[in-house]
């Protein structure tokens, strides 16, 4: 899902830990679903609109100035387009950093979805979809796979709920991530920072 800010509810992730490597995260550029405040999870493969393409292009200089050496991307059109316009690196497509399967909420108004999230445990799947806990487990496992293989300074191009699952896992309160926003995740001695660049 791409435009929500649910209340913070702890996930049941006793065994999930994010490897302590610095990495970067970009949410895809704007789509017509974002503009119209409609839910687009993993089952709606919507492309970038004109604004989204311009947002992605505007990231290129910033990303090229960073020490990024690998780009890992969700398989959905909106992320592939963003990554292709914003980076010069070949893309590694990773199915497990795709957006959450929102089930019956796919294509529905965002406010209806937010209300459901705020009143439902993270362990409960969305009707005919997946749970936020399952989303976080697959996302953390996938990101750890690449951090273990390639070390620091990877760029992950993904989605809003993927970002929020990262925040929940590392214990940072929810905050909005805009379309085409670039974030640096950096481990601290006993915590993490997630800062806009």
N, C-alpha and C positions, 0 to 999 in steps of 0.2 A: 504494500500500500504506500502511497506516496505523499500524502499531505495530512498527517495526523500528529497529534501530540498527546497521547494517552497519559493518564496518571501513572506514576511509577509504581509498579508492583513487582516484587522480587520474583525471579525465575527460579525454578527448581533445577539447578545446574551444579550439583555437588561435585561432579567429576569433570566439568568443563572449565578449563582455564586457558586464557589466551597467552601464548608465548610472548615473553617480554622482549619484543623487537619493535623498533620504530617503523611505522608504515603510514601510508597515506590512503585516504578514502575520498572518492568523489561520488556524489549522487548525480544521476543522469540529468540532462537538460529537460526543459519543459515539454510536456505533451498536451494534446487537447484535453485529455482526461484531467490532468493537473489544473489546467485553466478553468475547466468547468466543474472542478471540485467533485470529481467522481472517482471511486475506487478502481485502481488498476493493480491487481496483484500479478501472480505468475501466470494466470490463465488468460490475461488480456495482453497481447503482444503489440502494443501501440507504438508507433514511431515518434520521433521528435517532431514538433511543429517548427515553424520558422524561427520563433523566439528561442526554442531549445537548441537549434543548430547554431544560432549566433552566440548563445551562452557557452556552448562547447568550444567554439572557435576562440572565444575570448580567454579561455583557460590555457591555451597552448603555450604562450610565452611564459606564464607562471610555472606550469608543469615542467617545461624544458629547462628552467633555471634550477630545478631541484635535482638531488642525486638519485633519482628514480632509475632503476635498471630493468624492471620487469613490470608489465601491466597485466593484471588478472581481471577478467570482465565477466559479468553475468551474461547468459546467452540470449537475453531479450533484446529486441531491436533498439529500444531506447538507450540501453547501456552500450551496445556495440557502436551505435552511431556516435554517441558522446565520446567514447574512447578513441574512435578513429579520427574524429575531428580535433580532439584535444591533445593527442600524443603522437609521437613519431615512432613509438615502439611497436613491434609485432604484438598482437593480442593473444593472451592465453585465455581461452573460454572455459569457465568453470560453472557447471550446472548448479552446484550447491550454494552459490552466492546469488541465485535468482531471488526475486521478490517472494514474499509469503504467498501461499495459496489461500486466498480469502474465501474460497468456496462460494456460498450464496451471496456474499457481499460484493463479488466482482461486478463492476459496473454500477453499483448503487451509490447514492450520495454519501459523501464522507461523514457528515454529521451523524447519520444512522450508525455507521461503523464505529465512530468514536464512542457513542453512547454504549454500544455493546462491549467495547474493549474496557471501558471504565467500570463496568459492572460484572465482568467475567474473569475468572482466574486464568492466568497465563497457561496453565496446563490443559485447559479445555479447548479442543479444536473449534475453529470457526465452523458453522454448519456446512458440511460437505467440503471442508478445507483442512488446514493443518493448524496446530496450536502454536502460540508464540514460543513455548518451550522447545518444541520440535524444530522450529525455525532457527532458534539460537544454537541448538546442538549441531545442526548441519552446517551453519555458517561458521561457527568456531572451529569445527573439525576441518573445514575446507581452508580457512585462513591459516590455521596452524600448519597444514600440509605445505603451503607455499613459504611460510616463514621459516619452517624447518629446512626446506630444500634450498632457499635462496637468501635467507638472512634478512637484514634491514633494507629499508627504502624501496619496498614494493608499493605499487599503486593498485588499489582495488576499486573498480568502477561498478557501482551497484545501486541500491535502492534505499528508500526511506526507512522501511521497517528493518532492513538488514542493519542499517546504522543504529537504530534504536536497540536492536538486540545486542549489538556490541557494547553500547553504553550500559545496558542492564547487566551484562556479564562482568564488566570491569567496575561496576559500582558508581558510575557517574550519572547524576540526575538527567532526566530527559531534557533536551532542548531541540528546537526546530533546526532542521537542515534544509536549506533552500535548494532549488534545482541548480545543478552545476556548481555546488559549493565544495570547496576543497578543504579537507580536515587532515591535520597531522596527529596521529596517535603516538604518544611517546610514553614509555614506561618511566615511572619515578621509583624511588627506593621502595616504597610500600604501596604505591598506587599508580594511577595513569593520568595523563592529561589528554584531552581531545580539543585541539585548538584550531580555529579557522585560520587559513593562510591567505 
